[in-house]
Structure formats: C-alpha cells, structure tokens
C-alpha cells in the first residue's frame, strides 16, 4: 500500500439515515487491509457478488477519478470493520494502492439491521437491488417489525408485491417448523403464496408433499386452500385433503381423475352438519320454512342413495 488517500466528502443522506434509525456512528480513517467482506451482512445476492458489489468497469472509473482528486463519500462499516456499503469505492481505493479509506463506523446491533441499512442505501445511492435481493431486503425489514407501507417505500416495490412476499415468507416459516423448507422452495412462488393460507401443521405437511409430488396447477392448489379455510376442525381439513389428493393421482400418461366439483363441495358440507346435534339444527322461529327445507333435503338424500345403489 502507498500513502495515497482520496479527499472524502461527508454523506448527508447516510448520516441522516443513521440518525433516523438511532445508530451511533463516527467518521474515521480505516486501514484498507483491515476491512472485511462478510456475505451474511450483505443484502446483495452472494451468487452475483462480483458483478453487483464491485463492477470492474466502475472500479476502473472510480480509481481514475480518485487519482484526479475527485471527492467520494465515506463507505459504511459495521464496528469493527465489516463493510456494509461502498464496495466499489473500497475496491477502487485498493486499485489506487491506498493505505486507508474514510468510513462511517457504525455500532449496528444485529446482522439483520446491517442488511436493512445496506438495502436502504443501495436503493437510494447505489445500483438498485434485483427482485430477489429486494425480496430478501423486505424479509429482513419485516423481521425488524417494519410497517408494510415503509417496506414498500424502502424497497421501491408496490404494496401488492410486498403482500405477496409476506405470504410467501409466512409459508416458508411454516415449512421450517415442519421440516419441509426444501420441498416448499422447490415450488413456484405463486404456489408457495397459496399455501400460506393453511395454518395447521398436519394439513400443511400433507398438502406440501402432495403438491410437490402431483404438481397440480395453482388454481387447484388455491381451490384446496379455500376448502380448508371453510373446514372448522383439523379432522375435517384432513378429510378434505385426502379427498382432493385422490383426485390428483395420475391415471395413465399425463392424465388425472376428473372429479365432480359439486359432489366434492357437498362432501365438505355434510360432515359439518353431521357434527351438530339435532337441537342445534332446530330453530323454532323458522319452523315452517325449515321443515320444508329439511323435507326437500330428505328427498334429495333418498335420490342420491338410490343412485349409489344403481352404481354398485
């Protein structure tokens, strides 16, 4: 390293953000050799680290400007010297053989907070985050208890997109608790989002495994999750799952059982009625009207039973 240093210019935006988030910081000269890259503290996708965090062409440009005396804002490091923001400036300083670089050294309490800060700074000052990186940023903000509107503002994404990511995040959390993270991650995002509506563990487990194995379309997955939402108990949810899974079993190359959707919905309603006591089904204030309905139902039941007899 040489004694080369480039003139630093304070960064009002970064200082304002750090103050707004209540993070103590100081402006110091840091040894370039001492600065560490910690992937877990970077919001950028690690697979795209070289191109995203320090683009070679940008490094060349920054280095040339530094040598000509251009001022650059300080980088941001998490105490002691983990870089959070300013990778291109750091690499350019190294290219100039600089011994030190100006940095805001901040007392950032957690890795999640460091990720959130890095994401916020990238969105405002650096190369904007990819969709995958923005989703990771949104997840970190959510874990920090950030309001959904603020998440949308900080990520630059529409509230509807944030809502979809929230659902996907909920499903992944559920999958973690039942040991099915890899299986859930293998599914498309729209199916992961649909599965977020299943709250009970055993129905969730069975449906995830079935969706992975049978590969139903997203409409079928959403239809099943709506049916489970209408089932008041875990036992009834499992009955609904079993009935649906039977219809997803292929018959021959690329074929599925064609089920009667109306009969399937009836199978969801009948157990709910059967679980009620007779007094619960009797309303004296509607006795005449209800009597007529139950008589029609009795006639319908007789007709269905006759059809079953003919089919056996």
N, C-alpha and C positions, 0 to 999 in steps of 0.2 A: 504494500500500500504506500501511497505518497501522502504529502501534506495537502493535497488538493481538497478544497471544500467549496461548495457552491453556495451562493447567497440564499438564505432562506427568507421566505415571506410568510408572515402569520396567516393562518387559515381561519377567518372569522366564522365560516359555516361549521367547521369541525369544532371549534371552541364553543359555539352556541349549542351544538348538538350535545356535546359532553356535559355542558352545564345544565341543559334541559333534562338530561337523563340522570342528573345528580352524581356524575362520575368525577372524582378528583383527578387532576392531571397537572403535569408540569412540562415545560418546553426545555429539552435538554439535547446536548450533543451525544450521540451514541456511537460506539465503535461498530463499524460495518461488520466486522468479523464476529461480533457478539450477537448479532440479530439472528433469531431462529425462525424457521418456517415450521409451523405446526398445523398440519392439514385439518385437524379437528376444530381449529379456531378460524377456519376459512369458509366463508359461505359459498365460494366457488366450487363447482363440481371438480373433485380431485382428478377425474379422468380427463378433464380439459384444463388441467392446472397450467401447463406450459403456455398454451395459447391465450388463456383467459387472464392469468395472473401477471404474465410478463411477456407481452408480444415482442418478438425480436426486432421488428421494424420500429416499434415505438421506443424500445430501449435505445436503438441507434440514434433516433431523433432527439430523445431526451438527453442522451450523453453529449451530443454535439451542442445542444443548447446550453447545457451546464457549463461546458468548456468555454462558451462565449459569454458567460456571465449572467445567463437568464435566471430569474428567481423562480423557485418552486416551493410550494407549501410543504411543511414538515410531514413526514409519514406518521402513522399511528402505531404504537406498540403497546402491548399489554405487559404490565410490570411482571418480570423484569425486562425481557427484550423479545417477546413474541410478536411478530408483525401481524397486524390486523388489516391495515390499509396502506397502500403505497408501494406495492411490489415492483411496478415498473420504475418508479423513482429509485428504489433501492438497487435494482439491477443496473440501472444507468450509472449510479454512483460507483458501483463496483467496476463497471467498464471504464470509468474515469480513474480507477485506482484510488478512490477516495478512502481515507482512513476513517472518517466519521461522517455521520449524516444527522441532520436535525430531525428530532422526533417529538411528538407529544407522547409522553409516557403516562399511561392512564392506569388507575387502580380499578380494573374491570373485575368484578367479583366472581363471575362464572364464565364458562366457555359459551353457554347459550347467550349471555349478554354480549360477549365478544362477537359471536356470529351475527347477532342482531345489529350491532354497530357497524360491522363490516358490510352487511347488506344495505343498510341505510345510506352509508357513504358511497357505495358503488352505484346505487340508484341515482344519487344526486350529482356525483362528481366523476365517476369512472365509467367504464364500459358497462352498459346495462346488463342485468342478470338474464340468463336464459330462462325458459319456462321452468325447467327442472330446478334451477337454482332459486328462482323466485318462490317456488313451492316449498323448498327447504327453508328459505327465509321466513315464509309465512308460518310454517310449523314451529319454528323457533319463537317467533313473536307470540304465537298462540300459547306456547308453554310458559311464556313470561307473563301471561294474563292480559295481553294487549287487546283492546276493543277491536271488533271486526272492522269497523269503519277506519280505524287507524291502520289496521293491517292492509286494507285496500289502498289507503293513501301511501303508505311506506313502500309497498311492493309495486305500486303503479298498476294494479290489476282491478278489474271490475268486482263489485261486491258479490255478484253471482258466481264468479270464478272462485272467490275466497270461500263462499258457501260450499261449493263442490269439493274444494280441497279439505274443508273442515270435515265433511262426511267421510272422505277417503281416510283422513287421519283417524277418525273415530273407529273405522273398520280395522285399520292396522293395529290400533291399540287393543281392540278386542281380540284380534288374531294373535297378538303377543301373549295375551293372558291364557289362551287355549293351545298355544304351541303350533300355530298354523301360519306364521308370518311368510315363509317361503311360498306356501301354497297360494296365499292371497296375493302376494306380489306377482305371481305368475299370471294373474288375471288382468284384463284391460281395466283402465281407470274407471270406466262407466259401470262396470260390474262391481268393482270394489265399493264405489259410492252407493250402489243399490243395496249392497249387503250391510251397510251401516244401520239400516232400519231394524235389523234383527238384534235384539237386546239380550236374549237368554243364551247361555253358553252352549247347551247341547243342540238346540235347533241351529244355532250359528255354525257349530262344528260340522254337523251333517250336511248343511247346505253348501258350505265352502267346499267340502270334499266332493260333493256331487257335482257342483258347477265346474270344478277342475276336471273331473273325470268325464262328464257327459257333454260339456261345452254347449249348454243351451244359449240361445241368444239373449241379449239384455232385456228384451221385452218379457221373456219367460221368467227371468230372474226377478224383475220388478213385480210381475203378477204374483209370484210366490211370496215375496216380502209383504205385499199388501194383504194377502190372505193371512199371513202370520200375525200381522198387526190387528186383525179382526178376531183372532182366537184368544180368548181370555186366560187360558192356562197353558202351562208348558206341555202337558199331556196332549191337549188339542192341537198345539203347534206341531208337535212331533207327528201326530196323525196326519196333519195336512202335508208335512214334509214327506212322509212315506208315500202318501197318495200321489204327490207330484213327482217324486223321484221315479216311481214306477212308470210314469208316462215319458220320462226322459231316457229310458233304456232303449238303445237302438234295436231295431228288428231288421236285420239284413244290412247290406252296404248303404250307409247314408240315410237309413230310414228311421223314423220314430213312430211310436204308437200315436194314433190320432185319438185324442180323448174328447169326451163330451164335456165342454166347459160348463154348461148349465148344471149337469149332474155333479160335476166337481164342486161347484159353489154350494149346491144343496148338501153335499157331504160335510161342508163346513158348518152349515146352519143346524142340521139335525142334532149333532152332539150337544150343541148349546141348549137346545130345547129339552133334550133328554136329561140334562144335568139339573133341571129345575123341578121343584116339587109341584104337585098339582095345585095347591093353594096359591102358589106364586103366579100361576098362569090364569087364575080366575080373577076377573075384575067386575064386581057387582054393578058398577056404574055403566058398564058397556055390555051387560049380559046378553041382550038380544043380538046385537051386532056380532059379538064374539062367538056366540053359539052358531050363527050362520057360517062364520069363517071356519070354525073347527069341523063343522059338518062337511064343508067343501074339502077340507084337508083330509078328513077320514075317507071320503070318496076317492080322492086322488091317491091316497096310500093304497087303497084296495086295487085301483087300476095298475099302479106300479108293481104291486106284489103279483098281480095276475101276469104281467109281462115277464117278471122274473121266472114264474112258473112255466111259461111258454118257452123261455130260452133255455131251461135246464133239461 
